[in-house]
Amino acid sequence: MKLMKKILLSILTINLVLLIGVVPAVASVAQIENKVNSAVYSYIIGKYPHLKNDEIKISFKYADKSFAALADESAELSFKVLELYPNFKPAGETLMPLQVYKNDKEYKRIFVKTIVEVYRTVVVATRQLKKYDIIQAADLAYSKLDIMTNSIEYFTEKEGLIGKQTKTIIRKGKPFFSWMLREVPLFSRGAEVKIKVIRGNVTIFAKGRAYGDGYLGKKVKVKRLDSKKEFIATVIGENEVEVN
C-alpha cells in the first residue's frame, strides 16, 4: 500500500511539473499571437483610417509553429507589417509579411497567413426580389457584411433604395449593389411615344416607337410611326419625347 501511494505521488508530481511548464509556454504563444494581431490591426487602421469604426476580425491560419518558435522570447519581441507594394490590400486570406524586432532591433522576418474580415452594417433584401421589381421599404433590412472581400458599391441606408427597380434577381438576405438597380423608366423599349418636334417657331407632334427605355432628361432613339424617320430625342415626360 505504501509503495502504491509513493508511485501515485510521483506520478502526480511529474504531471504537476509538466503542467507548470506547459502553461507558461501556452501563455507565451498567446502573447506572440496577440502582438501580431495588434501589429496587423495597426497596419490596417494606418492604411485605411476610415475603417476604425468597423468591426475588424483578424485570425491566423497555419501559424502555430511560427508563433511557437518565438514563444521563448515573447517578452522581448515586437512586430510590424511590411508593405509588399503600394496597393497591397490585406483582404480575406493573405500571406502577411512581418518584421520581427527583438529589443527594438531588427531580428528576423516571418510570413503569416492572415485572415482579415471587416464587417459593416449594410442593406440586404428581406425576400427574394425578381427582375424589374420595384423596391419597397418592407423589402429592406440591415445586416453585417465583410466589406473587404465584397464590391464597394453596397448601400448603408435604406432611403436611397426605395422606389428603385431591380435589374436582376436579388436573393433573400443578400446585399444590394449599385449595378443591380436602376431608376424606374417612364416608358420601356418598344412603347408608343408622342414625339414633339421643334423647328424654329413651329412645333409638330407625331406618334413614334421607342428603341430603348426612357428616363427623364436622358436621350433615347425613336422612330415615327408614319414614316421611316428616326430621331435621337430627349425624354420629357411619361411616353413623351422632344426633338430639337
C-alpha positions in Angstrom: 0.0 0.0 0.0 2.8 2.4 0.9 4.6 1.6 -2.3 1.4 2.3 -4.3 1.0 5.7 -2.6 4.6 6.6 -3.4 4.0 5.7 -7.0 0.8 7.7 -7.2 2.5 10.7 -5.5 5.4 10.5 -8.0 3.0 10.5 -11.0 1.1 13.5 -9.6 4.3 15.4 -9.0 5.6 14.7 -12.6 2.2 15.8 -14.1 2.3 18.9 -12.0 5.8 19.8 -13.1 4.8 19.2 -16.8 1.7 21.3 -16.4 3.6 24.2 -14.8 6.0 24.0 -17.8 3.2 23.9 -20.4 1.1 26.8 -19.0 3.8 29.4 -19.5 4.6 28.1 -23.0 0.9 28.3 -24.0 0.8 31.8 -22.5 3.9 32.9 -24.4 2.4 31.6 -27.7 -0.8 33.5 -27.0 1.3 36.6 -26.2 3.0 36.3 -29.6 -0.3 35.9 -31.4 -1.7 39.0 -29.6 1.3 41.1 -30.6 1.0 40.0 -34.2 -2.8 40.7 -34.1 -2.1 44.2 -32.8 0.5 44.8 -35.5 -1.9 43.8 -38.2 -4.7 45.9 -36.8 -2.4 49.0 -36.5 -1.3 48.5 -40.2 -4.9 48.2 -41.4 -6.1 51.3 -39.4 -3.0 53.2 -40.5 -3.6 52.4 -44.2 -7.4 52.6 -44.1 -8.3 55.0 -41.2 -12.0 55.1 -42.3 -12.3 51.5 -41.1 -11.7 52.4 -37.4 -15.4 52.4 -36.6 -16.0 49.0 -38.3 -15.8 45.6 -36.7 -12.4 44.1 -37.7 -11.7 40.4 -37.1 -8.2 39.1 -37.5 -7.2 35.4 -37.3 -4.3 33.3 -38.4 -4.0 30.1 -40.3 -1.2 27.5 -40.0 0.7 30.0 -37.8 1.1 27.8 -34.7 4.7 26.7 -35.5 5.8 30.2 -36.3 4.4 31.6 -33.1 5.7 28.7 -31.0 9.2 29.2 -32.4 9.2 32.8 -31.0 7.4 32.0 -27.7 10.6 31.7 -25.6 11.4 35.3 -26.5 7.9 36.7 -26.4 8.6 39.5 -23.9 11.5 40.9 -26.0 9.7 40.9 -29.3 7.6 43.3 -31.3 6.2 43.2 -34.8 5.5 45.4 -37.8 3.6 44.6 -41.0 5.7 45.2 -44.2 4.0 46.5 -47.3 4.8 44.4 -50.3 3.7 47.0 -52.8 1.8 50.4 -52.7 -1.7 48.9 -53.4 -1.2 46.0 -51.0 -4.7 45.2 -49.6 -5.0 42.9 -46.6 -8.3 41.5 -47.6 -9.6 38.0 -47.0 -6.8 35.4 -46.7 -3.4 37.0 -47.2 0.2 35.9 -46.7 1.3 38.8 -44.4 5.0 39.7 -44.2 6.1 40.9 -40.8 9.3 42.4 -39.5 10.2 40.9 -36.1 12.1 43.2 -33.7 14.0 42.0 -30.6 14.5 44.7 -28.0 13.7 47.2 -30.7 16.3 45.9 -33.2 15.6 44.1 -36.4 15.7 40.4 -35.7 14.0 38.4 -38.5 11.2 38.3 -41.0 8.3 35.9 -41.0 5.3 35.3 -43.2 1.9 34.6 -41.5 -1.2 33.5 -43.4 -3.7 36.1 -42.1 -7.4 36.3 -42.5 -8.8 39.8 -42.3 -12.6 40.5 -42.1 -14.1 44.0 -41.8 -17.8 44.0 -41.1 -20.1 46.9 -41.8 -23.8 47.3 -41.5 -25.4 47.3 -45.0 -28.8 47.0 -46.5 -30.0 43.5 -47.5 -33.2 42.0 -49.0 -35.9 40.7 -46.7 -37.2 38.5 -49.5 -36.2 37.3 -53.0 -36.7 40.1 -55.4 -37.4 39.3 -59.1 -36.0 41.2 -62.1 -37.8 44.5 -62.6 -39.4 44.5 -59.1 -39.9 48.0 -57.6 -38.2 48.1 -54.2 -40.5 48.9 -51.2 -39.5 49.8 -47.6 -40.6 46.3 -46.4 -38.1 44.7 -48.8 -35.2 46.2 -46.9 -33.3 45.3 -43.7 -29.9 45.8 -42.1 -27.2 43.1 -41.8 -23.4 43.0 -41.4 -21.2 42.3 -44.5 -17.5 41.7 -44.9 -16.7 44.7 -47.0 -13.1 43.8 -47.6 -14.0 40.9 -49.9 -17.1 42.4 -51.5 -18.0 45.1 -54.0 -17.7 48.6 -52.6 -21.0 49.6 -54.3 -23.2 48.5 -51.4 -25.7 50.6 -49.6 -25.7 51.6 -45.9 -29.0 53.5 -45.9 -32.5 52.2 -47.0 -33.7 55.6 -48.3 -31.6 55.5 -51.4 -33.1 52.2 -52.5 -36.8 52.7 -52.1 -38.5 53.2 -55.5 -35.6 51.8 -57.5 -36.1 48.9 -59.9 -34.1 45.7 -59.8 -32.1 44.7 -62.9 -31.5 41.1 -61.7 -32.8 38.6 -59.1 -31.7 39.6 -55.6 -31.9 36.7 -53.1 -33.2 37.0 -49.5 -30.5 38.1 -47.1 -28.2 39.3 -49.9 -26.9 42.9 -50.1 -27.8 45.4 -52.8 -25.1 46.6 -55.1 -25.5 49.6 -57.4 -25.1 47.5 -60.6 -28.2 45.6 -59.6 -30.5 48.6 -59.6 -31.8 51.3 -61.9 -34.3 54.2 -61.9 -37.8 53.2 -63.0 -38.1 54.2 -66.7 -41.0 56.5 -67.8 -41.5 54.0 -70.6 -40.0 50.8 -71.8 -38.3 49.8 -75.1 -41.0 49.3 -77.8 -43.5 51.6 -76.2 -45.5 54.0 -78.2 -44.5 57.6 -77.5 -45.5 61.1 -78.5 -42.8 62.9 -80.4 -42.6 66.6 -80.0 -40.5 68.1 -82.9 -39.5 71.8 -82.6 -38.3 73.6 -85.8 -37.8 77.3 -85.1 -41.2 78.7 -84.1 -43.0 75.6 -85.3 -43.9 72.6 -83.1 -45.1 69.3 -84.6 -46.4 66.3 -82.7 -46.2 62.8 -84.1 -46.6 59.2 -82.9 -43.5 57.1 -82.6 -41.9 54.0 -81.2 -39.1 53.9 -78.6 -35.9 51.9 -79.3 -34.9 52.0 -75.7 -36.1 52.6 -72.1 -37.0 56.2 -71.4 -35.5 58.1 -68.4 -36.4 61.7 -67.6 -33.9 64.0 -69.2 -32.0 61.2 -71.0 -31.6 60.6 -74.7 -33.4 57.7 -76.5 -33.7 56.7 -80.1 -37.3 56.9 -81.5 -38.9 56.3 -84.9 -42.0 57.9 -86.3 -44.9 55.5 -87.0 -46.0 57.3 -90.2 -42.5 57.3 -91.8 -39.1 55.7 -91.5 -37.6 58.8 -89.9 -35.6 58.1 -86.8 -34.5 60.7 -84.2 -32.4 60.9 -81.0 -34.9 62.5 -78.6 -34.9 63.7 -75.0 -37.4 62.2 -72.6 -39.5 65.0 -71.2 -42.4 63.0 -69.6 -44.3 59.8 -69.5 -44.4 58.4 -73.0 -43.3 61.8 -74.4 -40.0 62.8 -76.0 -38.7 66.0 -77.6 -36.6 66.6 -80.7 -34.9 70.0 -81.1 
